[in-house]
Amino acid sequence: MMYKIDLPSEEVPKKWYNINPDLPVEMPMPQNSENESQLENLPKVFSQGVLDQEFSMDRYIKIPKEVREIYMRIGRPTPLYRAKGLEEKLSTPAKIYYKREDTSPTGSHKLNSAIAQAYYAKKEGVELLTTETGAGQWGTALSLACSMMDMDCRIYMVRVSYDQKPFRKSIMEIYDGEVHASPSKSTEYGRKILEKDPDTPGSLGIAISEAMEDALKDEKTKYSLGSVLNHVMLHQTVIGQELKKQLEIAEEEPDVFIGCVGGGSNFAGSAYPLIKDKLDGKSDCQFIGVEPSSCPTLTKGEYKYDFGDTNGFTPLLKMFTLGHDFIAPSVHAGGLRYHGMSPQISLLVNEGIIEPRSASQKEIFESGTLFAKSEGVVPAPETNHALKVAIDEAKKCKETGEEKTIVVNFSGHGLLDLKGYAGYLENNLE
């Protein structure tokens, strides 16, 4: 039995997989709002390298040599583990595998896109990248990527996470990131929000608006997004390409694939290469995206055009949304508190390729604690959403006797999320 499947460094993918040409229906294009031309903002805030990728219809896009070498340096390919301890705890005939993106230096999958985006910005002479972050995983990744590329990085961190996760701020500052609680007094939009509600917990939509405002004001500053847009999904597909090779080595065909979803980056990156097999008629795998019940974008949102940020700097995107002014409850899974969803994932949900589910804060920490006791790894609150449904599916197999192969993308560790775990253990979570 194989408990851990490693790939050598030379197996790091040489190309990113772009799902756009394989989608079952054509991707709806971004649009301007009725009174403004937000599409004109795109070349002002994004580097041309990622903009070209955003709208590309090439199925595979070459990973620059410099980016691929850094992928190797930070520990790609990441390992695939068999969760034998969890299987035994559940007394299930199912086999559970988890792809460990938590082994990266910043503890999550986010570096895969941060490195690429910083690389393209540096090539164009950009001096400062500005961004938002929810739980801090993306801000941490971009801080390190900018440090590697000798660039400055400014992060607007959603205020409730800024307060909940102080050591995330510390790590960003170790990497020379400049961190502001959002909404902040550093931007016109932040000051406007604070005037209306000084005690607001903030939102990813507000933080995006602040970061984009900075980029729109300075030619040497560009904006970098941690999820949602096509080019971010693209960069993350190194995960799924490695995963396919590892499952082949294990002689496994996945029956169920599960990932957490907030903006969509870890789910897309791990699932898209497997979804391609399903779209090509080579697989019958079930794909499940799990979100917080407190921020039910896919399970209760509308599939329509909406802004990606609160102020309306972004073009209108066709996606599942709760409304761009939505302020999510202050749950600990800060990376999943976003009003919208990747347009690509939204389309695949609308077409029935991906099944959305939701989970409550208490039950995801229960699942994360069980996983930690079984496998020894403390998962991020975001990752716990995927694990909760994986446990549910494994329990179903116990009832039916089915020997399904369940695969989870383990998107990040929870070693900087212990306040949430403490709340669960002390029975005082909201």
C-alpha positions in Angstrom: 0.0 0.0 0.0 1.3 3.5 -0.9 0.8 6.0 1.9 2.8 8.8 0.2 3.4 9.5 -3.5 6.2 11.9 -4.4 7.2 13.0 -7.8 10.8 14.1 -8.7 11.5 17.8 -9.3 11.7 17.4 -13.1 8.0 16.3 -13.0 6.9 19.9 -12.3 4.6 20.7 -15.2 6.1 22.7 -18.1 2.8 24.2 -19.1 -0.4 25.5 -17.4 -3.7 24.0 -18.5 -6.3 26.5 -19.7 -9.8 25.2 -19.5 -11.4 27.9 -21.6 -11.3 26.0 -25.0 -12.8 22.9 -23.3 -15.7 24.5 -21.5 -19.1 23.0 -22.5 -20.4 26.4 -23.5 -18.7 29.7 -24.4 -17.4 31.8 -21.5 -19.4 35.0 -21.1 -17.1 38.0 -21.5 -16.6 40.8 -18.9 -18.7 43.8 -19.6 -18.8 47.5 -18.8 -21.5 48.9 -16.5 -24.2 51.2 -17.9 -22.4 54.4 -17.1 -18.7 53.6 -17.0 -16.0 51.8 -19.0 -14.4 49.5 -16.5 -12.7 47.4 -19.2 -10.4 50.3 -19.8 -9.1 49.8 -16.2 -7.7 46.3 -17.0 -4.5 47.3 -18.7 -4.0 50.0 -16.1 -4.1 47.6 -13.2 -2.9 44.3 -14.6 0.4 43.4 -16.2 0.1 42.6 -19.9 1.4 39.0 -19.3 -1.5 38.0 -17.2 -4.1 39.9 -19.3 -3.0 37.9 -22.3 -3.6 34.7 -20.3 -6.9 35.9 -19.0 -8.5 35.9 -22.5 -6.4 33.2 -24.1 -8.0 30.3 -25.9 -4.7 28.2 -26.1 -5.3 25.0 -24.2 -1.8 24.9 -22.8 0.4 27.9 -22.0 4.2 27.5 -21.4 5.4 28.1 -17.9 8.4 30.5 -18.1 11.7 28.8 -17.2 12.3 31.2 -14.3 8.9 30.5 -12.8 9.3 26.7 -13.1 12.6 26.8 -11.4 11.1 28.7 -8.5 8.3 26.1 -8.3 11.0 23.5 -7.8 12.8 25.6 -5.2 9.6 26.0 -3.1 8.9 22.2 -3.1 6.9 21.4 -6.1 5.7 18.8 -6.9 3.8 18.5 -3.7 3.1 15.0 -2.2 -0.1 13.0 -2.4 -1.0 11.2 0.8 -3.4 8.3 1.6 -5.5 9.2 4.7 -5.3 5.7 6.1 -5.7 6.9 9.7 -8.9 8.8 8.8 -10.2 5.8 6.9 -9.7 3.6 10.0 -11.3 6.2 12.3 -14.4 6.2 10.0 -14.4 2.4 9.5 -15.0 3.1 5.8 -14.3 1.0 2.8 -13.6 4.2 0.9 -10.0 5.2 0.0 -9.2 8.9 0.8 -6.3 10.7 -0.8 -5.2 14.3 -0.1 -2.9 16.5 -2.2 -0.8 18.5 0.3 -0.5 22.1 -0.9 0.2 23.1 2.8 3.8 22.0 2.3 4.7 25.2 0.5 6.8 27.8 2.4 3.7 30.0 3.0 1.5 27.0 3.9 -1.0 27.0 1.0 -1.4 26.7 -2.7 -1.3 30.5 -3.2 2.4 30.7 -4.2 1.6 29.0 -7.5 0.0 32.1 -8.9 1.8 34.7 -6.8 5.2 33.7 -8.3 3.8 33.9 -11.8 2.1 37.2 -11.4 5.1 38.8 -9.7 7.3 37.5 -12.6 5.2 39.1 -15.3 4.9 42.4 -13.4 8.7 42.5 -12.9 9.3 41.9 -16.6 7.3 45.0 -17.3 9.2 47.2 -14.9 6.5 47.3 -12.2 7.9 48.5 -8.8 4.9 47.8 -6.5 2.2 45.1 -6.5 -0.9 45.8 -4.5 -3.5 43.3 -3.5 -6.2 42.2 -1.1 -6.2 39.2 1.3 -8.8 37.5 3.4 -7.3 35.0 5.8 -3.8 36.2 4.8 -2.6 33.2 2.8 -2.7 35.2 -0.5 -1.1 38.2 1.0 1.7 36.1 2.5 2.3 34.4 -0.8 2.5 37.6 -2.8 4.7 39.2 -0.2 7.2 36.4 -0.6 6.9 36.4 -4.4 7.6 40.1 -4.5 10.5 39.7 -2.2 11.9 37.0 -4.6 11.5 39.4 -7.5 12.9 42.5 -5.6 9.6 44.3 -5.8 7.5 46.1 -3.1 4.1 44.6 -2.0 1.2 46.4 -0.4 -1.6 44.3 1.1 -5.1 45.3 2.2 -6.2 42.6 4.7 -9.9 42.3 5.6 -10.1 43.9 9.0 -11.7 41.0 10.8 -9.0 38.6 9.7 -6.4 41.3 10.5 -7.6 41.2 14.1 -8.2 37.4 14.2 -4.8 36.4 12.7 -2.1 38.7 13.9 0.7 36.3 13.0 -0.3 36.4 9.3 0.6 40.1 9.4 3.9 39.2 11.0 4.8 36.8 8.3 3.9 39.3 5.6 6.1 41.9 7.2 9.0 39.3 7.5 8.7 39.1 3.7 8.7 43.0 3.6 5.0 43.2 2.8 3.2 46.5 3.8 0.0 45.4 5.5 -3.1 47.6 6.1 -6.4 46.6 7.8 -9.1 47.1 5.3 -11.0 49.3 5.1 -8.1 51.6 5.8 -7.5 55.4 5.9 -4.9 55.0 3.2 -7.3 55.2 0.3 -10.2 57.4 -0.6 -12.6 54.4 -0.8 -11.4 53.1 2.5 -12.0 56.4 4.2 -15.5 56.6 2.6 -16.4 53.2 4.0 -15.1 54.1 7.5 -17.1 57.3 7.6 -20.3 55.3 7.0 -19.4 52.4 9.4 -16.3 52.8 11.6 -16.9 49.3 13.0 -17.3 47.4 9.8 -15.5 44.0 9.7 -14.5 44.7 6.1 -14.9 42.4 3.1 -12.8 41.1 0.2 -14.8 43.3 -2.1 -13.8 46.4 -0.1 -10.1 45.3 0.0 -10.0 44.7 -3.7 -11.4 48.2 -4.3 -8.6 49.7 -2.1 -5.9 47.8 -3.8 -7.2 48.7 -7.3 -7.4 52.4 -6.3 -3.7 52.3 -5.6 -2.9 50.7 -9.0 -5.1 53.1 -10.9 -3.2 56.1 -9.4 0.4 55.0 -10.2 2.0 53.8 -13.5 4.7 51.8 -11.6 2.0 50.0 -9.5 0.0 47.1 -10.7 -2.8 45.1 -9.0 -2.5 41.3 -8.3 -5.6 39.1 -7.6 -5.4 36.0 -5.5 -8.4 34.1 -7.0 -11.5 34.4 -9.2 -10.0 35.5 -12.6 -9.1 33.0 -15.3 -5.3 33.6 -15.2 -5.2 32.8 -11.5 -7.1 29.5 -12.1 -4.6 28.8 -14.9 -1.5 29.2 -12.7 -2.9 26.8 -10.1 -3.3 23.9 -12.6 0.2 22.7 -11.7 -1.6 21.0 -8.8 -4.1 19.0 -10.9 -1.5 18.0 -13.4 0.8 16.6 -10.7 -2.2 15.0 -9.0 -3.1 13.0 -12.2 0.3 11.5 -12.4 0.3 10.6 -8.7 -3.1 8.9 -9.0 -1.8 6.9 -12.0 1.2 5.8 -9.9 -1.3 4.7 -7.2 -3.4 2.9 -9.9 -6.4 4.9 -8.8 -9.3 6.4 -10.7 -11.0 9.2 -8.6 -14.7 8.6 -8.0 -15.2 11.8 -6.0 -13.1 15.0 -6.0 -13.7 17.6 -3.3 -12.2 21.1 -2.7 -13.2 24.2 -0.8 -14.4 27.2 -2.8 -14.3 30.9 -2.0 -13.1 32.6 -5.2 -12.2 29.3 -6.7 -8.4 29.1 -7.1 -7.4 25.9 -5.2 -10.5 24.0 -6.5 -9.9 25.0 -10.1 -6.2 24.3 -10.0 -6.6 20.8 -8.6 -9.8 19.9 -10.4 -9.5 21.3 -13.9 -7.1 18.7 -15.3 -9.5 16.0 -13.9 -12.6 17.8 -15.2 -11.0 17.8 -18.7 -11.1 14.0 -18.6 -14.8 14.2 -17.7 -15.6 16.7 -20.5 -13.7 14.3 -22.9 -15.8 11.4 -21.8 -12.9 9.6 -20.1 -14.1 9.9 -16.5 -17.3 9.7 -14.5 -15.8 11.5 -11.4 -18.1 13.6 -9.2 -16.8 17.1 -8.5 -17.9 18.8 -5.3 -17.1 22.4 -4.2 -17.7 23.3 -0.6 -18.4 26.8 0.7 -19.3 28.3 4.1 -23.1 28.3 4.8 -22.5 31.8 6.1 -21.3 32.9 2.6 -23.3 30.7 0.3 -22.3 32.1 -3.1 -22.9 28.9 -5.1 -25.7 27.4 -3.1 -27.9 30.5 -2.7 -26.4 33.2 -4.9 -27.6 34.3 -8.3 -25.9 33.5 -11.6 -25.7 37.0 -13.1 -23.3 39.9 -14.0 -21.9 41.7 -11.0 -18.8 43.6 -10.0 -15.8 41.8 -8.5 -15.2 44.6 -6.0 -17.5 46.7 -3.9 -16.7 50.1 -5.5 -17.2 49.0 -9.1 -13.6 49.4 -10.4 -13.8 46.0 -12.0 -15.8 45.1 -15.1 -19.0 43.2 -14.6 -18.4 39.4 -14.5 -20.9 36.6 -15.1 -20.7 34.6 -12.0 -22.6 33.3 -9.0 -22.9 36.2 -6.6 -24.5 37.4 -3.3 -24.2 41.0 -4.4 -20.9 43.0 -4.5 -21.9 44.9 -1.3 -22.4 41.7 0.7 -20.6 41.7 4.0 -20.1 38.1 5.2 -20.3 37.1 8.9 -16.9 37.0 10.6 -16.2 33.3 10.4 -12.6 32.1 10.7 -12.4 30.8 7.1 -11.4 34.3 5.8 -10.3 33.0 2.4 -13.9 31.9 1.6 -15.7 35.1 2.6 -16.1 36.5 -0.9 -19.4 37.6 -2.5 -18.7 36.1 -5.9 -17.1 33.1 -7.6 -14.7 32.4 -10.5 -16.7 32.9 -13.7 -15.2 29.6 -15.0 -16.4 27.7 -11.9 -19.7 29.5 -12.0 -20.2 28.3 -15.5 -19.3 24.7 -14.6 -21.7 24.8 -11.7 -24.5 26.2 -13.9 -23.8 23.4 -16.4 -24.0 20.7 -13.7 -20.3 19.7 -13.9 -19.6 20.8 -10.4 -21.9 20.2 -7.5 -21.9 23.0 -4.8 -22.4 22.2 -1.1 -22.1 24.3 2.1 -21.0 23.6 5.6 -21.3 25.5 8.9 -18.4 26.8 11.0 -18.8 24.4 13.9 -19.0 21.3 11.8 -15.9 22.2 9.7 -13.8 22.6 12.8 -15.2 19.3 14.1 -14.0 17.7 10.8 -10.6 19.5 11.0 -10.0 18.3 14.5 -10.9 14.7 13.6 -8.5 14.9 10.6 -5.7 16.3 12.8 -6.1 13.5 15.3 -6.1 10.9 12.5 -3.4 12.2 10.2 -1.4 14.6 12.4 -1.8 17.6 10.2 -3.8 20.6 11.4 -5.9 21.9 8.4 -6.8 25.5 7.6 -10.4 26.4 8.3 -10.9 26.8 4.5 -9.6 23.3 3.9 -11.8 21.9 6.6 -14.8 22.6 4.4 -13.5 20.1 1.8 -12.6 17.6 4.6 -16.1 17.8 6.1 -17.7 16.7 2.8 -15.0 14.0 2.3 -15.9 12.6 5.7 -19.6 12.7 4.8 -18.9 10.8 1.5 -16.7 8.2 3.3 -19.5 7.6 5.8 -21.9 7.0 3.0 -19.6 4.4 1.6 -19.6 2.7 5.1 -23.4 2.5 4.8 -23.4 1.2 1.2 -20.3 -0.8 1.2 -18.9 1.0 -1.9 -15.1 1.2 -2.2 -15.0 4.7 -3.7 -11.8 6.6 -4.2 -12.2 10.1 -2.7 -9.6 12.8 -3.5 -9.3 16.1 -1.6 -7.2 19.1 -2.3 -5.6 20.0 1.0 -5.3 23.7 0.3 -3.5 24.9 3.4 -2.4 24.3 7.0 -4.1 25.8 10.0 -1.1 26.5 12.2 -1.9 30.3 12.1 -5.6 29.7 12.6 -5.4 28.4 16.2 -7.8 31.1 17.5 -10.5 29.4 15.5 -9.6 26.0 16.8 -9.5 27.3 20.4 -13.0 28.7 20.0 -14.2 25.3 18.8 -12.5 23.5 21.7 -13.9 26.0 24.2 -17.3 25.7 22.6 -17.7 29.4 22.0 -17.7 29.6 18.1 -20.4 31.7 16.5 
